[in-house]
Amino acid sequence: MDTYNILLVDDEVNSLSALKRTLRREYSIFTATSGEDALAIMEQNDIAVTIADHLMPGMTGVEFLEKAWQKYPETVRVLLTGYESQEVLMEAINTGHIYSYITKPWEPEELISIVREGTEVYERTRASRMIPGEKKKKIGQILIDYGMISETQLETALELQKAEKEDERRKLGEILIDLGYADEESIFLCYSLQLGMPYVSLSQLSIKREVAELLPSELAYKHIIVPIDKVGRVIVVATSEPLTDAAVSEIEGETGHKVMAVCSSLRNIEAALEEYYPKQESVEEELE
């Protein structure tokens, strides 16, 4: 079994020591007291997971994680923060593409669990990565790389898809779900990887009413999207398909906000639409 490299970044030496003591038995630990030093370490070493404190002098943790994502996208990024600020977390998600965050004071069990999950994500990302010049991987191959389906199951699904009439042909993901080979969450998680979009499980989110009210119900149903958060002048919307430029322009024009799209399953989006945008009775019914 490989020993993964973990990079800890914090300007507080005592905090670094505590983090290192908790993780050193399972991993090879690298430490840095600044974002600049951390990036230098990443140039020389393959880092599976990096944990960075947000409040550091000079380059903040979020700024470091953004640079780390731009240069080393496979490394799993975790933000360490002394307070749970929604705005800071959304900035970290949007610019640093963080996997998770830890709030000080942290519990050893929580830290160990997040790092362990992070190394699993790192390994899966490496398995499904594209070689420069290679075509984008298809959903079926990503599912195999992640160990979610077997090659035999993929071949069976492809044969069924091929046998269907062209105008009635289902997407591969639908067939895999109908066969019981994969669930919808797994399909859309891999779809998000294919598209390079963050994935969000709407079933685990509670959307604020004021956020939902930013988007008119007509647009929500037209584009099958749900707004899940707002940071400054940016509205974060969940979608199961990439938004076209025309759709983005329409949403931005109607809401007055820039749009950031994240991926979620169609079933969860439809459930959220019903919850936050219940359909009104028709005009004819109201007049009766």
C-alpha positions in Angstrom: 0.0 0.0 0.0 1.3 3.5 -0.9 2.2 5.9 1.8 0.5 9.2 0.8 2.2 12.6 1.1 0.2 15.1 3.2 1.1 18.8 3.2 0.2 20.9 6.3 0.3 24.7 6.0 -0.1 27.0 9.0 2.0 29.9 10.2 1.4 28.7 13.8 4.1 26.2 14.7 2.2 24.7 17.6 -0.8 24.0 15.3 1.5 22.4 12.7 3.0 20.2 15.4 -0.4 19.0 16.6 -1.6 18.2 13.1 1.6 16.3 12.3 1.4 14.3 15.5 -2.1 13.2 14.6 -1.3 12.1 11.1 2.4 11.0 11.0 1.8 7.3 11.8 -0.2 6.8 8.6 1.3 9.3 6.2 4.5 11.1 5.0 4.1 14.6 6.4 5.4 17.8 4.8 4.9 21.1 6.6 5.1 24.8 5.6 4.5 28.0 7.4 3.5 30.0 4.3 1.7 29.5 1.1 4.9 30.3 -0.9 6.8 27.6 0.9 4.0 25.2 0.4 3.9 25.7 -3.3 7.7 25.1 -3.4 7.2 21.8 -1.7 4.5 20.8 -4.2 6.8 21.5 -7.0 9.1 18.8 -5.7 6.6 16.2 -4.3 3.4 14.5 -5.3 1.0 15.7 -2.6 -2.2 13.7 -2.1 -3.9 16.0 0.4 -3.1 19.5 1.6 -4.6 21.2 4.7 -4.1 25.0 4.9 -5.1 27.4 7.6 -7.0 30.4 6.3 -5.7 33.2 8.4 -2.0 33.4 7.4 0.1 36.6 6.8 0.7 37.3 3.2 -0.9 34.6 1.1 -4.1 33.4 2.9 -5.1 29.8 3.0 -7.8 30.3 0.4 -5.4 32.1 -2.0 -2.9 29.2 -1.5 -5.5 26.6 -2.2 -6.6 28.4 -5.4 -3.0 28.4 -6.6 -2.6 24.8 -5.6 -5.7 23.9 -7.6 -4.5 25.8 -10.7 -1.1 24.0 -10.7 -1.9 20.6 -9.0 -5.6 19.9 -9.5 -5.3 16.3 -8.4 -4.3 17.3 -4.9 -7.2 17.2 -2.5 -7.6 20.6 -0.8 -8.9 21.1 2.8 -9.3 24.5 4.5 -8.5 24.9 8.2 -10.3 27.8 9.8 -10.9 29.2 13.3 -14.4 30.2 12.5 -17.2 28.9 10.2 -17.8 31.9 7.9 -20.2 31.0 5.0 -18.6 33.7 2.8 -15.0 32.4 3.4 -16.2 28.8 2.8 -18.0 29.7 -0.4 -14.9 31.6 -1.6 -12.8 28.5 -0.9 -15.2 26.3 -2.8 -15.4 28.7 -5.7 -11.7 29.6 -6.1 -9.9 26.9 -4.3 -12.2 24.1 -5.2 -11.8 22.6 -1.7 -12.9 19.1 -0.8 -13.8 19.9 2.8 -13.0 22.2 5.7 -12.1 21.7 9.4 -13.0 24.2 12.1 -10.7 24.9 15.0 -10.5 23.4 17.6 -10.6 20.2 15.6 -11.0 16.6 16.9 -8.4 14.0 15.9 -11.0 11.6 14.7 -12.5 14.2 12.4 -9.1 15.1 11.0 -8.1 11.5 10.4 -11.5 10.8 8.7 -11.2 13.7 6.3 -7.6 13.0 5.3 -8.5 9.3 4.8 -11.4 10.2 2.6 -9.2 12.7 0.8 -6.6 10.1 -0.1 -9.4 7.9 -1.6 -10.6 10.8 -3.7 -7.0 11.5 -4.8 -6.5 7.9 -5.8 -9.7 7.9 -7.8 -8.9 11.2 -9.5 -5.5 9.8 -10.5 -7.1 6.7 -11.9 -9.5 8.7 -14.0 -7.2 11.5 -15.1 -6.7 12.3 -18.7 -3.3 12.3 -20.5 -2.7 15.6 -22.4 -4.2 15.3 -25.9 -6.4 12.4 -24.8 -10.1 12.6 -25.4 -12.5 13.3 -22.5 -13.3 10.0 -20.7 -16.8 8.7 -21.1 -19.1 8.1 -18.1 -18.8 4.3 -18.4 -15.0 4.4 -18.2 -15.0 6.8 -15.2 -17.5 4.4 -13.4 -15.1 1.5 -14.1 -12.1 3.6 -12.9 -13.9 4.3 -9.7 -14.8 0.7 -9.2 -18.6 1.5 -9.3 -19.3 -1.0 -12.1 -17.6 -3.8 -13.9 -16.5 -4.1 -17.5 -19.1 -6.8 -18.0 -21.9 -4.6 -16.7 -20.7 -1.7 -18.9 -20.7 -4.0 -22.0 -24.3 -5.3 -21.1 -25.5 -1.7 -20.8 -23.9 -0.6 -24.1 -25.4 -3.6 -25.9 -28.9 -2.7 -24.7 -28.3 1.0 -25.7 -27.2 -0.1 -29.1 -30.3 -2.2 -29.6 -32.7 0.6 -28.9 -34.2 2.7 -31.7 -32.2 5.9 -32.3 -35.0 8.3 -31.5 -35.8 6.3 -28.3 -32.3 5.6 -27.2 -31.7 6.2 -23.5 -28.5 7.7 -22.0 -26.0 5.1 -20.7 -26.5 6.4 -17.2 -30.3 5.7 -17.3 -29.7 2.2 -18.5 -27.1 1.5 -15.8 -29.6 2.8 -13.2 -32.5 0.7 -14.6 -30.3 -2.4 -14.6 -29.5 -1.8 -10.9 -25.7 -1.5 -11.7 -25.4 2.0 -10.4 -27.4 4.6 -8.5 -28.2 8.1 -9.7 -25.9 9.8 -7.2 -22.9 7.8 -8.5 -23.8 8.5 -12.1 -24.0 12.3 -11.6 -20.8 12.3 -9.4 -18.9 10.8 -12.3 -20.7 13.1 -14.7 -19.4 16.1 -12.7 -15.9 14.7 -13.0 -16.3 14.4 -16.7 -17.5 18.0 -16.9 -15.0 19.4 -14.4 -17.8 20.8 -12.2 -18.1 20.5 -8.4 -20.7 18.0 -7.3 -23.3 18.8 -4.6 -25.8 16.4 -3.0 -29.0 18.4 -2.6 -30.5 15.9 -0.3 -27.9 17.0 2.3 -28.5 20.7 1.8 -31.0 23.1 3.3 -31.6 26.0 0.9 -32.4 29.4 2.5 -35.8 30.7 1.3 -34.2 34.1 0.5 -31.8 32.3 -1.9 -34.6 30.4 -3.6 -36.5 33.7 -4.1 -33.6 35.2 -6.1 -34.6 33.0 -9.1 -38.1 33.2 -10.6 -39.9 29.9 -10.7 -40.3 30.2 -14.5 -36.6 30.2 -15.0 -36.0 27.5 -12.5 -38.3 25.1 -14.3 -37.2 26.3 -17.8 -33.6 25.4 -17.1 -34.2 22.7 -14.4 -31.9 24.5 -11.9 -32.1 25.3 -8.2 -30.2 28.2 -6.5 -28.4 26.8 -3.5 -26.3 29.8 -2.2 -25.4 33.4 -2.8 -22.0 35.0 -2.1 -21.8 38.7 -2.8 -23.0 39.1 -6.4 -22.7 35.5 -7.3 -25.5 33.0 -7.2 -24.6 29.3 -7.1 -27.1 27.1 -9.0 -27.4 23.3 -9.1 -27.9 21.7 -12.5 -27.8 18.2 -14.0 -26.6 19.5 -17.4 -24.1 22.2 -18.4 -25.8 25.6 -18.8 -25.6 27.2 -22.2 -24.2 30.7 -22.6 -27.8 31.8 -23.5 -29.1 30.3 -20.2 -26.4 31.9 -18.1 -27.1 35.3 -19.7 -30.8 35.0 -19.1 -30.3 34.0 -15.5 -27.8 36.8 -14.9 -30.1 39.4 -16.6 -33.1 38.3 -14.5 -31.3 38.1 -11.1 -28.6 40.7 -11.5 -26.1 38.2 -10.2 -23.2 36.3 -11.8 -23.8 32.6 -12.1 -21.7 29.7 -10.8 -23.0 26.2 -11.7 -22.5 23.0 -9.7 -23.6 19.5 -10.6 -26.3 17.5 -8.9 -28.6 14.6 -9.7 -31.7 15.3 -11.8 -34.0 13.5 -9.2 -32.7 15.7 -6.4 -33.1 18.9 -8.5 -36.7 18.0 -9.4 -37.4 17.3 -5.7 -36.0 20.7 -4.7 -38.0 22.4 -7.5 -41.2 20.9 -6.0 -40.2 22.0 -2.5 -39.1 25.5 -3.2 -41.2 26.3 -6.3 -44.5 24.6 -5.9 -46.5 24.9 -9.1 -49.5 27.2 -9.0 -52.9 26.1 -10.1 -53.7 27.2 -13.7 -55.6 30.4 -14.3 -58.6 28.5 -15.5 -58.8 26.5 -12.3 -58.5 29.7 -10.2 -61.4 31.3 -12.0 -63.7 28.4 -11.5 
